[in-house]
Amino acid sequence: MKAANNQSTFNAGQLATLRAIANECPYEYGIAVYEARMLVQPYDSLLTVYPGRR
């Protein structure tokens, strides 16, 4: 999958934004959380999801 703007990788700012979204609660913030987790996974296999968040 290509990153934003047809790039093949994300820059540090984009990854920081995706990580912040990925750490949110999907019940509160919706499918964007799952999508962010999917996009961050190749870059951060140890993504931390805090207790109380799925």
C-alpha positions in Angstrom: 0.0 0.0 0.0 1.3 3.4 -0.8 1.5 6.2 1.7 -0.2 9.5 1.4 0.4 11.4 -1.9 1.5 8.3 -3.7 4.7 8.0 -1.7 6.1 4.5 -0.8 7.0 5.5 2.7 5.9 7.8 5.5 8.0 10.6 6.9 8.5 11.1 10.6 5.6 13.6 11.0 3.2 11.3 9.2 4.2 8.3 11.3 3.8 10.3 14.5 0.3 11.3 13.4 -0.6 7.7 12.5 0.7 6.4 15.8 -1.3 9.0 17.8 -4.5 7.9 15.9 -3.6 4.2 16.3 -3.5 4.6 20.1 -7.0 5.9 20.3 -10.1 3.9 21.1 -11.8 2.6 17.9 -15.2 2.7 19.6 -14.8 6.4 20.2 -12.9 7.4 17.0 -14.1 4.8 14.6 -12.5 2.9 11.7 -9.7 5.4 11.3 -8.1 3.9 14.4 -8.0 0.4 12.7 -6.7 1.9 9.5 -3.9 3.8 11.3 -2.9 0.6 13.1 -2.7 -1.2 9.8 -0.6 1.5 8.2 1.8 1.8 11.2 2.3 -1.9 11.8 5.1 -2.3 9.2 7.0 0.5 10.8 6.2 -0.2 14.5 5.5 -3.9 15.2 5.4 -3.1 19.0 2.5 -0.6 18.8 1.2 -0.1 22.3 -2.5 0.0 22.7 -3.3 1.3 26.2 -5.6 -0.6 28.6 -9.3 0.2 28.0 -8.6 0.8 24.3 -9.0 -1.9 21.7 
